Amino acid sequence: MARPFRSPGAALRAALAFLVSAILIVQPAMAQSILRDAETEAVLHEMSEPLIRAAGLEPKNVTVVMVGDPSINAFVAGGQIVYMNSGTIMQADNANEVQGVIAHELGHITGGHIIRSSEGMKQATGITLLSLLAGLAAVAAGAGDAGMGIMMAGQQAALGKFLAFTRTQEVSADAAGVKYLAAAGISGKGSIAFFKRIQNLEYRLNIPQDDSYGRTHPLTSERLSVLEHQYQASPAWNKPTDPGLEARFQRIKAKLRGFAWDSAQTLREYPETNKTDAARYARAYAWHKSAYPDKAMTEVDALLTKAPHDPYYLELKGQILLESGQPAAAIPPLREAVQATRAQPLIAALFGHALIATEDPRNFDEARSVLKAAVTRDNDNPFAWYQLGVVYEREGDIPRAQLATAERYNLQNRPELALPNARQAMQGIKEGTPDWLRAQDIAMVSEAAMSKKKKR
């Protein structure tokens, strides 16, 4: 009786599973939302600027972007952008720990690791395809089990080859991080502390610590043994973090916890007996999120008593007033916050929203001006485009309201909605003008994106 064997189709699907897993390793999932906050972005820029310069890069071209994910992680995915999970900030003890993470990720950027990852994929894919062909030949000859064994062994070898490639990149990024921290005059103590935090997490999760073969990164213990010696050799090893920077970091950490955590958890971590600025900041967000505007305002007013012109406290006060149905009262603190930050686009968009929410036509001209300036300085802001569309609609400028809507959907990667709005805008805007050309560009990009989706 002939021995049964798996079909070639099933074998092919099993072999191709490796290719999918490898792609996931190279490109971390980006399904999480991007979190944007003016103060957090300013502090992250301040923390990273000396490291960016030490890496030979231009600070204006490098961005640290916060991803709404409570886990500890940071990564690069092309370009000069460091993506950092919100959990990394919330679980870090101090600014120096986060600077260590940023220095490591800059090592991936300067090393061109995302671009070069195709080299590792190419090698691994070659092994997979060769084993796939050999295995299918064996299956066709009637040796089903042997054919599957060849293919599975090839998959394992290919994955091992690719993981070895990524581990080499991680070692390279570690070395670059040491170099950049030293050149910037920043201690590596935070980096070591953060690695130990990861190691403790691995112990709790029962992640094996005796074999790095099946890992994308070297063993944490191996990295610590190398890095601790290198960091201690730096003249900056015992240099403390600037107290002002550390205070600003603790503020954004508390703010983020107040925003992201369950309100009860925030109040346990920052009880009302804690009168520090960071604790008040966290509680203000927790109370506001829980629909207790009076309690939130009490915390903000206490902060403003100590720092009456702090733009971010003023921003929060305006946000609480606006979102509790008092847009007119929100205008003065938001206007001062915009002026103090030189029209920071995220704060300006909130100010524009408050002006529109008053329903007073006398405020629409200022709202339009503020919002146009905001999207000019920061085009990647769907909320600002939405508000600009609202004010255009209120003023009766429907074509430009449609253009603003097209801009918003284009940023949100929704070409099926961006396209009709762009086409409608083109019909009402004078041909050849900058706005008409922009609508045309969005229409063309959206058409191409929809065509690509259909082919898939």
C-alpha positions as a Markdown table, in Angstrom:
| # | Residue | x | y | z |
|---|---|---|---|---|
| 1 | Met | 0.0 | 0.0 | 0.0 |
| 2 | Ala | 1.4 | 3.4 | -1.0 |
| 3 | Arg | 2.3 | 5.7 | 1.8 |
| 4 | Pro | 0.1 | 8.8 | 1.9 |
| 5 | Phe | 1.8 | 12.2 | 1.6 |
| 6 | Arg | 0.9 | 15.9 | 2.0 |
| 7 | Ser | -0.1 | 17.7 | -1.2 |
| 8 | Pro | 2.5 | 20.0 | -2.9 |
| 9 | Gly | 0.1 | 22.9 | -2.3 |
| 10 | Ala | 0.2 | 22.3 | 1.4 |
| 11 | Ala | 3.9 | 21.9 | 1.3 |
| 12 | Leu | 4.2 | 25.2 | -0.6 |
| 13 | Arg | 2.1 | 27.0 | 2.0 |
| 14 | Ala | 4.2 | 25.7 | 4.8 |
| 15 | Ala | 7.4 | 26.8 | 3.2 |
| 16 | Leu | 6.1 | 30.3 | 2.4 |
| 17 | Ala | 5.1 | 30.8 | 6.0 |
| 18 | Phe | 8.7 | 31.6 | 6.7 |
| 19 | Leu | 8.6 | 34.5 | 4.3 |
| 20 | Val | 5.7 | 36.0 | 6.1 |
| 21 | Ser | 7.3 | 35.7 | 9.5 |
| 22 | Ala | 10.5 | 37.3 | 8.2 |
| 23 | Ile | 8.6 | 40.3 | 6.8 |
| 24 | Leu | 7.0 | 40.8 | 10.2 |
| 25 | Ile | 10.4 | 40.8 | 11.8 |
| 26 | Val | 11.7 | 43.4 | 9.4 |
| 27 | Gln | 8.7 | 45.7 | 9.6 |
| 28 | Pro | 7.2 | 46.0 | 13.1 |
| 29 | Ala | 3.4 | 46.3 | 13.1 |
| 30 | Met | 2.2 | 49.8 | 12.6 |
| 31 | Ala | -1.4 | 49.2 | 13.4 |
| 32 | Gln | -1.2 | 51.2 | 16.6 |
| 33 | Ser | -2.1 | 54.9 | 16.6 |
| 34 | Ile | 0.4 | 57.7 | 16.6 |
| 35 | Leu | 0.1 | 59.9 | 19.7 |
| 36 | Arg | 0.8 | 63.5 | 19.3 |
| 37 | Asp | 1.3 | 66.1 | 22.0 |
| 38 | Ala | 3.1 | 69.4 | 21.7 |
| 39 | Glu | 4.9 | 69.3 | 25.0 |
| 40 | Thr | 6.0 | 65.6 | 24.7 |
| 41 | Glu | 7.3 | 66.2 | 21.2 |
| 42 | Ala | 9.3 | 69.3 | 22.4 |
| 43 | Val | 10.8 | 67.3 | 25.3 |
| 44 | Leu | 11.7 | 64.3 | 23.1 |
| 45 | His | 13.4 | 66.7 | 20.7 |
| 46 | Glu | 15.3 | 68.3 | 23.5 |
| 47 | Met | 16.4 | 64.9 | 24.8 |
| 48 | Ser | 17.5 | 63.6 | 21.4 |
| 49 | Glu | 19.0 | 66.7 | 19.8 |
| 50 | Pro | 22.6 | 66.2 | 21.2 |
| 51 | Leu | 22.5 | 62.5 | 20.2 |
| 52 | Ile | 21.3 | 63.3 | 16.7 |
| 53 | Arg | 24.2 | 65.8 | 16.3 |
| 54 | Ala | 26.6 | 63.2 | 17.7 |
| 55 | Ala | 25.4 | 60.7 | 15.1 |
| 56 | Gly | 26.3 | 63.2 | 12.3 |
| 57 | Leu | 22.6 | 63.9 | 11.5 |
| 58 | Glu | 20.6 | 67.1 | 11.2 |
| 59 | Pro | 18.1 | 67.5 | 14.1 |
| 60 | Lys | 15.5 | 69.1 | 11.9 |
| 61 | Asn | 15.5 | 66.0 | 9.7 |
| 62 | Val | 15.1 | 63.4 | 12.5 |
| 63 | Thr | 11.9 | 62.9 | 14.4 |
| 64 | Val | 11.0 | 60.8 | 17.5 |
| 65 | Val | 7.4 | 59.7 | 17.0 |
| 66 | Met | 5.3 | 58.2 | 19.9 |
| 67 | Val | 3.2 | 55.1 | 19.2 |
| 68 | Gly | 0.2 | 54.4 | 21.4 |
| 69 | Asp | 1.4 | 51.0 | 22.7 |
| 70 | Pro | 1.9 | 50.3 | 26.4 |
| 71 | Ser | 4.7 | 47.8 | 25.8 |
| 72 | Ile | 8.4 | 48.6 | 26.0 |
| 73 | Asn | 9.7 | 49.0 | 22.4 |
| 74 | Ala | 11.3 | 51.3 | 20.0 |
| 75 | Phe | 12.2 | 50.8 | 16.3 |
| 76 | Val | 12.9 | 52.4 | 13.0 |
| 77 | Ala | 11.0 | 51.6 | 9.9 |
| 78 | Gly | 12.7 | 53.6 | 7.2 |
| 79 | Gly | 13.8 | 57.2 | 6.9 |
| 80 | Gln | 15.1 | 59.2 | 9.8 |
| 81 | Ile | 12.2 | 58.5 | 12.2 |
| 82 | Val | 12.5 | 56.8 | 15.6 |
| 83 | Tyr | 9.2 | 55.2 | 16.6 |
| 84 | Met | 8.9 | 54.9 | 20.4 |
| 85 | Asn | 6.1 | 53.1 | 22.2 |
| 86 | Ser | 4.3 | 55.1 | 24.9 |
| 87 | Gly | 5.1 | 52.3 | 27.3 |
| 88 | Thr | 8.8 | 53.0 | 26.9 |
| 89 | Ile | 8.3 | 56.5 | 28.3 |
| 90 | Met | 5.8 | 55.5 | 30.9 |
| 91 | Gln | 7.9 | 52.7 | 32.3 |
| 92 | Ala | 11.3 | 54.5 | 32.2 |
| 93 | Asp | 12.5 | 55.8 | 35.6 |
| 94 | Asn | 14.3 | 58.9 | 34.1 |
| 95 | Ala | 15.2 | 60.8 | 31.0 |
| 96 | Asn | 18.6 | 59.2 | 30.7 |
| 97 | Glu | 17.0 | 55.7 | 30.2 |
| 98 | Val | 15.0 | 57.0 | 27.2 |
| 99 | Gln | 18.1 | 58.7 | 25.8 |
| 100 | Gly | 19.8 | 55.4 | 25.8 |
| 101 | Val | 17.0 | 53.9 | 23.8 |
| 102 | Ile | 17.1 | 56.8 | 21.3 |
| 103 | Ala | 20.9 | 56.5 | 20.9 |
| 104 | His | 20.5 | 52.8 | 20.0 |
| 105 | Glu | 17.8 | 53.5 | 17.4 |
| 106 | Leu | 19.9 | 56.2 | 15.9 |
| 107 | Gly | 22.5 | 53.5 | 15.4 |
| 108 | His | 20.0 | 51.6 | 13.2 |
| 109 | Ile | 19.4 | 54.8 | 11.2 |
| 110 | Thr | 23.1 | 55.6 | 10.6 |
| 111 | Gly | 23.8 | 51.9 | 9.9 |
| 112 | Gly | 21.2 | 51.9 | 7.2 |
| 113 | His | 19.8 | 48.7 | 8.7 |
| 114 | Ile | 16.3 | 49.0 | 7.3 |
| 115 | Ile | 17.7 | 49.3 | 3.8 |
| 116 | Arg | 20.3 | 46.6 | 4.4 |
| 117 | Ser | 17.7 | 44.2 | 5.8 |
| 118 | Ser | 16.9 | 43.2 | 2.2 |
| 119 | Glu | 20.4 | 41.6 | 2.2 |
| 120 | Gly | 19.4 | 39.3 | 5.0 |
| 121 | Met | 16.0 | 38.6 | 3.4 |
| 122 | Lys | 17.7 | 37.8 | 0.1 |
| 123 | Gln | 20.0 | 35.3 | 1.7 |
| 124 | Ala | 17.2 | 33.7 | 3.7 |
| 125 | Thr | 14.9 | 33.6 | 0.7 |
| 126 | Gly | 17.5 | 31.9 | -1.4 |
| 127 | Ile | 17.9 | 29.1 | 1.2 |
| 128 | Thr | 14.1 | 28.8 | 1.4 |
| 129 | Leu | 13.6 | 28.6 | -2.3 |
| 130 | Leu | 16.3 | 26.0 | -2.8 |
| 131 | Ser | 14.9 | 23.8 | -0.1 |
| 132 | Leu | 11.4 | 24.3 | -1.5 |
| 133 | Leu | 12.5 | 23.1 | -5.0 |
| 134 | Ala | 14.4 | 20.2 | -3.6 |
| 135 | Gly | 11.5 | 19.2 | -1.3 |
| 136 | Leu | 8.9 | 19.4 | -4.1 |
| 137 | Ala | 11.1 | 17.3 | -6.3 |
| 138 | Ala | 11.1 | 14.7 | -3.5 |
| 139 | Val | 7.4 | 14.9 | -3.1 |
| 140 | Ala | 6.8 | 14.5 | -6.9 |
| 141 | Ala | 9.0 | 11.4 | -6.8 |
| 142 | Gly | 6.8 | 9.9 | -4.1 |
| 143 | Ala | 8.9 | 10.6 | -1.1 |
| 144 | Gly | 6.4 | 12.9 | 0.7 |
| 145 | Asp | 7.8 | 12.7 | 4.2 |
| 146 | Ala | 11.4 | 13.2 | 3.0 |
| 147 | Gly | 10.3 | 16.2 | 0.9 |
| 148 | Met | 8.6 | 17.8 | 3.8 |
| 149 | Gly | 11.6 | 17.2 | 5.9 |
| 150 | Ile | 13.8 | 18.9 | 3.4 |
| 151 | Met | 11.5 | 21.9 | 3.2 |
| 152 | Met | 11.2 | 22.3 | 7.0 |
| 153 | Ala | 14.9 | 22.0 | 7.4 |
| 154 | Gly | 15.4 | 24.7 | 4.8 |
| 155 | Gln | 12.9 | 27.0 | 6.5 |
| 156 | Gln | 14.7 | 26.5 | 9.8 |
| 157 | Ala | 18.1 | 27.2 | 8.2 |
| 158 | Ala | 16.8 | 30.3 | 6.4 |
| 159 | Leu | 15.2 | 31.6 | 9.6 |
| 160 | Gly | 18.4 | 31.0 | 11.5 |
| 161 | Lys | 20.4 | 32.8 | 8.8 |
| 162 | Phe | 18.0 | 35.8 | 8.9 |
| 163 | Leu | 18.0 | 36.0 | 12.7 |
| 164 | Ala | 21.8 | 35.9 | 12.8 |
| 165 | Phe | 21.8 | 38.9 | 10.4 |
| 166 | Thr | 19.4 | 40.9 | 12.7 |
| 167 | Arg | 21.5 | 40.1 | 15.8 |
| 168 | Thr | 24.5 | 41.5 | 14.0 |
| 169 | Gln | 22.6 | 44.6 | 13.3 |
| 170 | Glu | 21.6 | 44.9 | 17.0 |
| 171 | Val | 25.2 | 44.6 | 18.1 |
| 172 | Ser | 26.2 | 47.3 | 15.6 |
| 173 | Ala | 23.4 | 49.6 | 16.9 |
| 174 | Asp | 24.5 | 49.0 | 20.5 |
| 175 | Ala | 28.1 | 50.0 | 19.6 |
| 176 | Ala | 26.8 | 53.1 | 17.8 |
| 177 | Gly | 24.7 | 54.0 | 20.8 |
| 178 | Val | 27.7 | 53.9 | 23.1 |
| 179 | Lys | 29.6 | 56.2 | 20.7 |
| 180 | Tyr | 26.8 | 58.7 | 20.4 |
| 181 | Leu | 26.1 | 59.0 | 24.1 |
| 182 | Ala | 29.8 | 59.5 | 24.9 |
| 183 | Ala | 30.1 | 62.1 | 22.1 |
| 184 | Ala | 27.1 | 64.0 | 23.4 |
| 185 | Gly | 28.4 | 63.9 | 27.0 |
| 186 | Ile | 25.5 | 61.8 | 28.2 |
| 187 | Ser | 25.9 | 59.0 | 30.7 |
| 188 | Gly | 25.2 | 55.4 | 29.7 |
| 189 | Lys | 23.8 | 54.5 | 33.2 |
| 190 | Gly | 20.3 | 54.9 | 31.9 |
| 191 | Ser | 20.9 | 52.6 | 29.0 |
| 192 | Ile | 22.3 | 49.9 | 31.4 |
| 193 | Ala | 19.4 | 50.4 | 33.8 |
| 194 | Phe | 16.9 | 50.0 | 30.9 |
| 195 | Phe | 18.6 | 46.8 | 29.6 |
| 196 | Lys | 18.3 | 45.4 | 33.2 |
| 197 | Arg | 14.6 | 46.3 | 33.2 |
| 198 | Ile | 14.2 | 44.3 | 30.0 |
| 199 | Gln | 16.1 | 41.4 | 31.4 |
| 200 | Asn | 13.9 | 41.4 | 34.5 |
| 201 | Leu | 10.8 | 41.4 | 32.2 |
| 202 | Glu | 12.2 | 38.5 | 30.3 |
| 203 | Tyr | 12.7 | 36.5 | 33.5 |
| 204 | Arg | 9.1 | 37.2 | 34.5 |
| 205 | Leu | 7.9 | 36.0 | 31.1 |
| 206 | Asn | 10.1 | 32.9 | 31.3 |
| 207 | Ile | 12.0 | 33.8 | 28.1 |
| 208 | Pro | 15.0 | 31.5 | 27.8 |
| 209 | Gln | 18.3 | 33.2 | 28.6 |
| 210 | Asp | 20.7 | 30.4 | 27.5 |
| 211 | Asp | 20.5 | 30.4 | 23.7 |
| 212 | Ser | 20.3 | 33.4 | 21.3 |
| 213 | Tyr | 20.0 | 31.3 | 18.2 |
| 214 | Gly | 16.2 | 31.7 | 17.8 |
| 215 | Arg | 16.2 | 35.4 | 18.7 |
| 216 | Thr | 16.2 | 38.6 | 16.7 |
| 217 | His | 18.4 | 40.2 | 19.4 |
| 218 | Pro | 21.5 | 38.9 | 21.3 |
| 219 | Leu | 20.8 | 37.7 | 24.8 |
| 220 | Thr | 20.3 | 40.7 | 27.1 |
| 221 | Ser | 22.9 | 39.3 | 29.5 |
| 222 | Glu | 25.4 | 39.2 | 26.7 |
| 223 | Arg | 24.7 | 42.8 | 25.8 |
| 224 | Leu | 24.9 | 43.9 | 29.4 |
| 225 | Ser | 28.3 | 42.3 | 29.9 |
| 226 | Val | 29.7 | 44.1 | 26.9 |
| 227 | Leu | 28.0 | 47.5 | 27.2 |
| 228 | Glu | 28.5 | 48.0 | 30.9 |
| 229 | His | 32.3 | 47.9 | 30.4 |
| 230 | Gln | 32.1 | 50.3 | 27.4 |
| 231 | Tyr | 29.8 | 52.8 | 29.1 |
| 232 | Gln | 31.9 | 52.9 | 32.3 |
| 233 | Ala | 34.9 | 53.8 | 30.2 |
| 234 | Ser | 33.2 | 57.0 | 29.0 |
| 235 | Pro | 34.1 | 60.3 | 30.7 |
| 236 | Ala | 30.3 | 61.0 | 30.9 |
| 237 | Trp | 29.6 | 57.9 | 33.0 |
| 238 | Asn | 29.1 | 59.8 | 36.2 |
| 239 | Lys | 27.6 | 62.9 | 34.6 |
| 240 | Pro | 24.1 | 63.6 | 36.0 |
| 241 | Thr | 21.2 | 64.6 | 33.8 |
| 242 | Asp | 20.3 | 68.3 | 33.7 |
| 243 | Pro | 17.7 | 68.8 | 36.5 |
| 244 | Gly | 15.5 | 70.9 | 34.3 |
| 245 | Leu | 15.4 | 68.3 | 31.5 |
| 246 | Glu | 14.7 | 65.6 | 34.1 |
| 247 | Ala | 11.8 | 67.6 | 35.5 |
| 248 | Arg | 10.4 | 68.2 | 32.1 |
| 249 | Phe | 10.6 | 64.4 | 31.4 |
| 250 | Gln | 8.8 | 63.6 | 34.6 |
| 251 | Arg | 6.0 | 66.0 | 33.5 |
| 252 | Ile | 5.5 | 64.3 | 30.2 |
| 253 | Lys | 5.7 | 60.9 | 31.8 |
| 254 | Ala | 3.0 | 61.8 | 34.3 |
| 255 | Lys | 0.9 | 63.5 | 31.6 |
| 256 | Leu | 1.1 | 60.4 | 29.4 |
| 257 | Arg | 0.1 | 58.1 | 32.3 |
| 258 | Gly | -2.8 | 60.3 | 33.1 |
| 259 | Phe | -3.9 | 60.1 | 29.5 |
| 260 | Ala | -3.3 | 56.4 | 28.9 |
| 261 | Trp | -3.9 | 54.7 | 32.2 |
| 262 | Asp | -7.3 | 53.9 | 33.8 |
| 263 | Ser | -8.2 | 56.8 | 36.0 |
| 264 | Ala | -8.2 | 54.7 | 39.1 |
| 265 | Gln | -4.7 | 53.5 | 38.4 |
| 266 | Thr | -3.5 | 57.1 | 37.9 |
| 267 | Leu | -5.0 | 58.1 | 41.2 |
| 268 | Arg | -3.4 | 55.2 | 43.0 |
| 269 | Glu | 0.0 | 56.1 | 41.5 |
| 270 | Tyr | -0.5 | 59.8 | 42.1 |
| 271 | Pro | -2.7 | 60.1 | 45.2 |
| 272 | Glu | -4.0 | 63.6 | 46.2 |
| 273 | Thr | -1.5 | 63.7 | 49.0 |
| 274 | Asn | 1.2 | 64.0 | 46.4 |
| 275 | Lys | 1.4 | 67.7 | 45.6 |
| 276 | Thr | 4.3 | 67.6 | 43.1 |
| 277 | Asp | 3.8 | 69.2 | 39.7 |
| 278 | Ala | 4.0 | 65.8 | 37.9 |
| 279 | Ala | 1.4 | 64.3 | 40.2 |
| 280 | Arg | -1.0 | 67.3 | 39.7 |
| 281 | Tyr | -0.5 | 67.0 | 36.0 |
| 282 | Ala | -1.4 | 63.3 | 35.9 |
| 283 | Arg | -4.4 | 63.8 | 38.1 |
| 284 | Ala | -5.6 | 66.7 | 36.0 |
| 285 | Tyr | -5.7 | 64.4 | 32.9 |
| 286 | Ala | -7.3 | 61.6 | 34.9 |
| 287 | Trp | -10.1 | 63.8 | 36.3 |
| 288 | His | -10.7 | 65.4 | 32.9 |
| 289 | Lys | -10.9 | 62.0 | 31.2 |
| 290 | Ser | -13.4 | 60.9 | 33.9 |
| 291 | Ala | -15.6 | 63.9 | 33.3 |
| 292 | Tyr | -14.8 | 65.8 | 36.5 |
| 293 | Pro | -13.8 | 69.1 | 34.9 |
| 294 | Asp | -14.0 | 71.0 | 38.3 |
| 295 | Lys | -11.5 | 68.6 | 39.9 |
| 296 | Ala | -9.3 | 68.8 | 36.8 |
| 297 | Met | -9.4 | 72.5 | 36.8 |
| 298 | Thr | -8.4 | 72.6 | 40.5 |
| 299 | Glu | -5.2 | 70.8 | 39.7 |
| 300 | Val | -4.5 | 72.9 | 36.7 |
| 301 | Asp | -5.1 | 76.2 | 38.6 |
| 302 | Ala | -2.7 | 75.0 | 41.3 |
| 303 | Leu | 0.0 | 74.4 | 38.6 |
| 304 | Leu | -0.7 | 77.8 | 37.0 |
| 305 | Thr | -0.4 | 79.5 | 40.4 |
| 306 | Lys | 3.3 | 78.4 | 40.4 |
| 307 | Ala | 3.8 | 78.9 | 36.7 |
| 308 | Pro | 1.1 | 81.3 | 35.4 |
| 309 | His | 2.6 | 81.6 | 31.9 |
| 310 | Asp | 3.5 | 77.9 | 31.3 |
| 311 | Pro | 2.1 | 77.3 | 27.8 |
| 312 | Tyr | 1.4 | 73.6 | 28.3 |
| 313 | Tyr | -0.6 | 74.2 | 31.5 |
| 314 | Leu | -2.5 | 76.9 | 29.7 |
| 315 | Glu | -3.1 | 74.5 | 26.8 |
| 316 | Leu | -4.6 | 72.0 | 29.2 |
| 317 | Lys | -6.7 | 74.6 | 30.9 |
| 318 | Gly | -8.1 | 75.7 | 27.5 |
| 319 | Gln | -8.7 | 72.0 | 26.5 |
| 320 | Ile | -10.7 | 71.4 | 29.7 |
| 321 | Leu | -12.8 | 74.5 | 29.2 |
| 322 | Leu | -13.4 | 73.7 | 25.6 |
| 323 | Glu | -14.3 | 70.1 | 26.1 |
| 324 | Ser | -16.6 | 71.0 | 29.0 |
| 325 | Gly | -18.7 | 73.3 | 26.8 |
| 326 | Gln | -17.0 | 76.6 | 27.5 |
| 327 | Pro | -15.3 | 77.5 | 24.2 |
| 328 | Ala | -15.3 | 81.3 | 24.8 |
| 329 | Ala | -13.6 | 80.9 | 28.2 |
| 330 | Ala | -11.0 | 78.6 | 26.5 |
| 331 | Ile | -9.9 | 81.3 | 24.1 |
| 332 | Pro | -7.7 | 83.4 | 26.4 |
| 333 | Pro | -5.5 | 80.6 | 27.8 |
| 334 | Leu | -5.2 | 79.0 | 24.4 |
| 335 | Arg | -4.3 | 82.3 | 22.7 |
| 336 | Glu | -1.5 | 82.9 | 25.3 |
| 337 | Ala | -0.3 | 79.3 | 24.8 |
| 338 | Val | -0.1 | 79.8 | 21.1 |
| 339 | Gln | 1.8 | 83.1 | 21.5 |
| 340 | Ala | 4.2 | 81.5 | 24.1 |
| 341 | Thr | 5.0 | 78.6 | 21.8 |
| 342 | Arg | 5.3 | 80.7 | 18.7 |
| 343 | Ala | 2.2 | 79.2 | 17.2 |
| 344 | Gln | 3.0 | 75.5 | 17.9 |
| 345 | Pro | 0.8 | 73.8 | 15.3 |
| 346 | Leu | -0.9 | 71.3 | 17.6 |
| 347 | Ile | -1.8 | 74.0 | 20.1 |
| 348 | Ala | -2.8 | 76.4 | 17.3 |
| 349 | Ala | -5.2 | 73.7 | 15.9 |
| 350 | Leu | -6.9 | 73.5 | 19.3 |
| 351 | Phe | -7.1 | 77.3 | 19.5 |
| 352 | Gly | -8.7 | 77.3 | 16.1 |
| 353 | His | -11.2 | 74.7 | 17.2 |
| 354 | Ala | -12.1 | 76.9 | 20.2 |
| 355 | Leu | -12.7 | 79.9 | 18.0 |
| 356 | Ile | -15.0 | 77.9 | 15.7 |
| 357 | Ala | -16.8 | 76.3 | 18.6 |
| 358 | Thr | -18.0 | 79.7 | 19.9 |
| 359 | Glu | -20.3 | 79.8 | 16.8 |
| 360 | Asp | -19.5 | 83.5 | 16.6 |
| 361 | Pro | -18.8 | 84.5 | 12.9 |
| 362 | Arg | -16.5 | 87.3 | 14.2 |
| 363 | Asn | -14.0 | 84.6 | 15.2 |
| 364 | Phe | -14.0 | 82.7 | 11.9 |
| 365 | Asp | -11.5 | 84.9 | 10.2 |
| 366 | Glu | -9.0 | 84.4 | 13.0 |
| 367 | Ala | -9.7 | 80.7 | 13.1 |
| 368 | Arg | -9.0 | 80.4 | 9.4 |
| 369 | Ser | -5.8 | 82.3 | 9.7 |
| 370 | Val | -4.6 | 80.3 | 12.7 |
| 371 | Leu | -5.5 | 76.9 | 11.1 |
| 372 | Lys | -3.9 | 77.7 | 7.7 |
| 373 | Ala | -0.7 | 78.6 | 9.5 |
| 374 | Ala | -0.9 | 75.4 | 11.5 |
| 375 | Val | -1.2 | 73.1 | 8.5 |
| 376 | Thr | 1.5 | 75.0 | 6.6 |
| 377 | Arg | 3.9 | 74.3 | 9.5 |
| 378 | Asp | 2.7 | 70.8 | 10.2 |
| 379 | Asn | 0.8 | 69.2 | 7.3 |
| 380 | Asp | 0.5 | 65.9 | 9.1 |
| 381 | Asn | -2.4 | 66.9 | 11.3 |
| 382 | Pro | -5.8 | 65.5 | 10.3 |
| 383 | Phe | -7.5 | 67.3 | 13.2 |
| 384 | Ala | -6.3 | 70.7 | 11.9 |
| 385 | Trp | -7.4 | 69.9 | 8.4 |
| 386 | Tyr | -10.8 | 68.9 | 9.8 |
| 387 | Gln | -11.2 | 72.2 | 11.6 |
| 388 | Leu | -10.1 | 74.2 | 8.6 |
| 389 | Gly | -12.7 | 72.4 | 6.5 |
| 390 | Val | -15.3 | 73.4 | 9.1 |
| 391 | Val | -14.4 | 77.1 | 9.1 |
| 392 | Tyr | -14.4 | 77.1 | 5.2 |
| 393 | Glu | -17.9 | 75.5 | 5.3 |
| 394 | Arg | -19.2 | 78.0 | 7.8 |
| 395 | Glu | -17.9 | 80.8 | 5.6 |
| 396 | Gly | -19.6 | 79.3 | 2.5 |
| 397 | Asp | -16.3 | 78.4 | 0.7 |
| 398 | Ile | -17.4 | 74.8 | -0.1 |
| 399 | Pro | -14.7 | 74.0 | -2.6 |
| 400 | Arg | -11.9 | 74.7 | -0.1 |
| 401 | Ala | -13.9 | 72.9 | 2.6 |
| 402 | Gln | -13.8 | 69.9 | 0.2 |
| 403 | Leu | -10.1 | 70.4 | -0.4 |
| 404 | Ala | -9.4 | 70.4 | 3.3 |
| 405 | Thr | -11.5 | 67.2 | 3.7 |
| 406 | Ala | -9.5 | 65.6 | 0.9 |
| 407 | Glu | -6.3 | 66.6 | 2.7 |
| 408 | Arg | -7.6 | 65.0 | 5.9 |
| 409 | Tyr | -8.6 | 61.7 | 4.2 |
| 410 | Asn | -5.3 | 61.6 | 2.3 |
| 411 | Leu | -3.4 | 61.8 | 5.6 |
| 412 | Gln | -5.6 | 59.0 | 7.0 |
| 413 | Asn | -4.8 | 56.8 | 4.0 |
| 414 | Arg | -8.5 | 56.7 | 2.8 |
| 415 | Pro | -8.2 | 57.3 | -0.9 |
| 416 | Glu | -11.8 | 56.2 | -1.6 |
| 417 | Leu | -12.9 | 59.3 | 0.4 |
| 418 | Ala | -10.1 | 61.6 | -0.6 |
| 419 | Leu | -10.7 | 61.2 | -4.3 |
| 420 | Pro | -14.3 | 62.4 | -4.6 |
| 421 | Asn | -13.6 | 65.4 | -2.3 |
| 422 | Ala | -10.5 | 66.3 | -4.4 |
| 423 | Arg | -12.5 | 66.1 | -7.6 |
| 424 | Gln | -15.3 | 68.2 | -6.2 |
| 425 | Ala | -12.8 | 70.8 | -5.0 |
| 426 | Met | -11.3 | 71.0 | -8.5 |
| 427 | Gln | -14.7 | 71.9 | -10.0 |
| 428 | Gly | -15.1 | 74.9 | -7.7 |
| 429 | Ile | -11.5 | 76.3 | -7.5 |
| 430 | Lys | -10.0 | 78.3 | -10.4 |
| 431 | Glu | -7.9 | 76.0 | -12.6 |
| 432 | Gly | -4.1 | 76.4 | -12.3 |
| 433 | Thr | -4.2 | 78.1 | -8.9 |
| 434 | Pro | -2.1 | 76.4 | -6.1 |
| 435 | Asp | -5.2 | 75.1 | -4.4 |
| 436 | Trp | -6.5 | 73.6 | -7.7 |
| 437 | Leu | -3.1 | 72.0 | -8.3 |
| 438 | Arg | -3.1 | 70.5 | -4.8 |
| 439 | Ala | -6.5 | 69.0 | -5.3 |
| 440 | Gln | -5.3 | 67.6 | -8.6 |
| 441 | Asp | -2.3 | 66.0 | -6.8 |
| 442 | Ile | -4.5 | 64.4 | -4.2 |
| 443 | Ala | -6.9 | 63.1 | -6.8 |
| 444 | Met | -4.0 | 61.5 | -8.8 |
| 445 | Val | -2.4 | 60.0 | -5.7 |
| 446 | Ser | -5.8 | 58.6 | -4.5 |
| 447 | Glu | -6.6 | 57.1 | -7.9 |
| 448 | Ala | -3.2 | 55.4 | -8.0 |
| 449 | Ala | -3.7 | 54.1 | -4.4 |
| 450 | Met | -7.2 | 52.7 | -5.2 |
| 451 | Ser | -5.9 | 51.1 | -8.4 |
| 452 | Lys | -3.2 | 49.4 | -6.4 |
| 453 | Lys | -5.7 | 48.1 | -3.8 |
| 454 | Lys | -7.9 | 46.7 | -6.6 |
| 455 | Lys | -4.9 | 44.8 | -8.1 |
| 456 | Arg | -4.2 | 43.3 | -4.7 |
